[in-house]
Amino acid sequence: MMHMRRLGVTMRRMCIIEINPRFGGGAPLAIHAGADFPKWILSELIGKKPRINATGFKDDIAMLRFDDSVFVKKASKVLELR
């Protein structure tokens, strides 16, 4: 992600104020499905050709993410169920 801002209307210049290179939240799904972009990028970085199997991708996969607080009443009873 790169955020840019204009320094002035007449200057017509752009100034980079932040560069945030990262993989997005969907990266774990892509990796799980066989598109291991971080591994491929690292291979190229060290001078190796990435091994990409064009038929090695999985389809019909969903990734569910949950980021919230969950409160359980009578938790001691729930934990006894194991």
C-alpha positions in Angstrom: 0.0 0.0 0.0 1.3 3.4 -0.8 -0.2 6.6 0.5 0.6 9.7 -1.5 -0.4 13.4 -1.1 0.0 16.4 -3.3 2.3 19.1 -2.1 0.6 22.0 -3.9 -1.9 22.7 -6.7 0.7 24.4 -8.9 3.7 22.3 -8.1 2.2 19.1 -9.6 4.5 16.9 -7.5 3.7 13.9 -5.4 5.4 13.1 -2.1 5.4 9.5 -0.8 4.6 9.6 2.9 4.3 5.9 3.6 5.1 2.6 1.9 3.6 -0.4 3.7 4.6 -3.6 1.8 2.5 -6.4 3.1 0.2 -9.2 2.1 -3.5 -8.6 2.6 -5.8 -10.5 4.9 -6.7 -13.0 2.1 -3.1 -14.2 1.8 -3.6 -17.3 4.0 -6.4 -18.5 1.7 -4.2 -18.1 -1.4 -1.4 -19.9 0.3 -3.7 -22.7 1.4 -5.0 -23.0 -2.1 -1.5 -23.5 -3.5 -0.6 -19.9 -4.5 2.3 -19.4 -2.1 3.3 -15.9 -3.1 5.6 -15.2 -0.2 7.6 -18.4 -1.0 7.8 -17.5 -4.7 8.9 -14.0 -4.0 11.6 -15.3 -1.6 12.8 -17.8 -4.2 13.2 -15.0 -6.7 15.0 -12.8 -4.2 17.7 -15.5 -3.7 18.1 -16.0 -7.4 16.1 -19.2 -7.8 13.2 -19.7 -10.2 10.0 -20.3 -8.2 8.4 -23.7 -8.6 4.8 -23.0 -9.6 2.7 -26.0 -10.5 0.0 -24.7 -12.7 -2.2 -27.7 -11.9 -1.4 -27.7 -8.2 -4.1 -25.2 -7.1 -7.1 -26.2 -5.0 -10.5 -24.7 -5.7 -13.8 -24.5 -3.9 -12.1 -23.4 -0.6 -13.5 -20.8 1.8 -11.6 -19.1 4.6 -13.5 -17.8 7.6 -12.0 -15.2 9.9 -13.4 -14.1 13.3 -12.0 -11.3 15.3 -14.3 -10.4 18.2 -14.6 -11.0 21.9 -16.7 -14.0 22.9 -18.0 -14.3 26.5 -19.3 -17.6 27.8 -21.5 -17.8 30.9 -20.9 -20.7 33.2 -17.6 -21.4 31.4 -16.6 -24.1 34.0 -19.6 -26.2 32.9 -18.7 -25.8 29.2 -15.1 -26.8 29.9 -16.2 -30.0 31.7 -17.8 -31.3 28.5 -14.5 -32.4 27.1 
